[in-house]
Amino acid sequence: MKNAKLYLITSSHGANPGGEEYNRRDHYIYFDNKLLSVYLPGGKSCEPFRIYNTQRNGIYGTSARTDAEWISFSNWCPGDVIPIRVYHLGDLEKRKYTFRIEVPDAKFVGKQGEIPLSAYIQGDKEL
């Protein structure tokens, strides 16, 4: 496959007290056992999405928050898109490859929470 790209979508969930939804943690992405990337999800204000929130939940609370407050804890914003991360892999020969994501500092308090993901590789067919 020529010009292969790995597309990755992740979102931390677990709204219980101390849940992963409210803790920004480094995510390590490996392809074929080589570290491809490290990213820290979130990092933006969710305040613009408050008007779209249809449920009373802990992430929005009852009053507005500053950008600094949002950035300190928010992994994602209900109502916003979840980013698609794209990693350029180059040309790949036909064989088996491995993919792994690690969040070593994740703590699933009370065995609650998850980090759902979608990943796929797309490229140009060699002619």
DOZAKE-523736 format. One record per residue (C-alpha): x, y, z; residue in one letter. Coordinates in pm, whole numbers, plus 32768, in hexadecimal, padded with zeros to 4 digits. Each point is the difference from the previous one (the first is absolute). Layout:
N
XYZA...
//
This chain:
127
800080008000M808981517F9FK7FD9813680DAN7F5C7F44811EA7F5F80CB8114K7F7F7F8D8152L7EBF80AE806DY7FB47FF98175L7ED5807680CAI80057FE0817DT7F2D8088811CS802B7FC28175S7EC37FB380C3H7FAB7FC18169G7F37811280A6A80167F73815EN80CC80CF80FCP816B7FE57F91G7F957F697EB3G80DD80107ECDE7F0E80EF7F5CE807E810E80ECY81747FB27FFBN80E380627EE1R81047EF27FCER810C7FBE7EFBD7F9E7F037EF4H811D7F3A7F5FY7FC97F7B7E9FI80D57EE27F7DY800D7F727EA3F80C67EC27FC8D808B80228163N809581597FB9K7F85813680B1L7F4880C87EFAL7F70811A80D1S7FAB8081815AV7ED580E4802BY7F3D809C811AL7E8D80157FA9P7F2C812F804CG80A1814C8046G7EE880E47F94K7EDA80B28097S7EB07F507FF8C7F46813D805AE7F8B80417E97P7F4C7EAF8008F7F4080428143R7ED2807B7F3AI7FE57EAD7F51Y800D7F33813FN7EAE7F568026T804D7F4B8145Q806180828152R814F7F5D8033N813D803780C3G80D1807D7EE3I7F3C81437FD1Y7F8980418161G7F1F8127804DT80E681247FA9S80F980627EF4A816F7FA18022R813680B47F8BT80D27F797EE2D81127FA780FBA7F0A7F3580CFE7F8C7F3F7ECDW815F7FBD7F85I80697F798154S7F1A7ED17FF6F7F2C7FD57EC8S80517EE57F0EN7EE1804D7F18W7ED380E27FE2C7E9F7F717FE8P7F6F809A7EC5G815180297F53D809F7F197EFFV81027F088079I8142803F7F3EP807E7F077F00I81787FE08020R80BA7FA57EC3V81597F5F7FFCY80C47FDC7EBDH80997EA47FEBL809780147EA4G80057ED27F1CD7FA57EB1809FL804B7EAC7F71E7EFC7EED8016K802D7F538152R7F7480078162K8035813880D4Y7FB48052816AT7F4F812B8096F7FF480588170R7F85812180D3I806D80298169E7F8580EF810BV80E17F8E811DP7F8380FD80FFD7E907FAB7FCCA7F487FA68141K7EAB7F617FD7F7F7380598154V7F047EFD8070G804B7F3E7EBFK7F3A81067F40Q806980AE7EC3G808A7FAB7EAFE80C8808C7EE0I7F3D7F9F7EC9P80BC80217EBBL7FDE7FD87E8BS81327FCC7F28A80357FB27E94Y810D80167EF6I7FC280917EABQ80EB80397EDDG802E7FEB7E89D7FF97EAF7F56K81437FB87F4DE7FC67FE67E88L
//
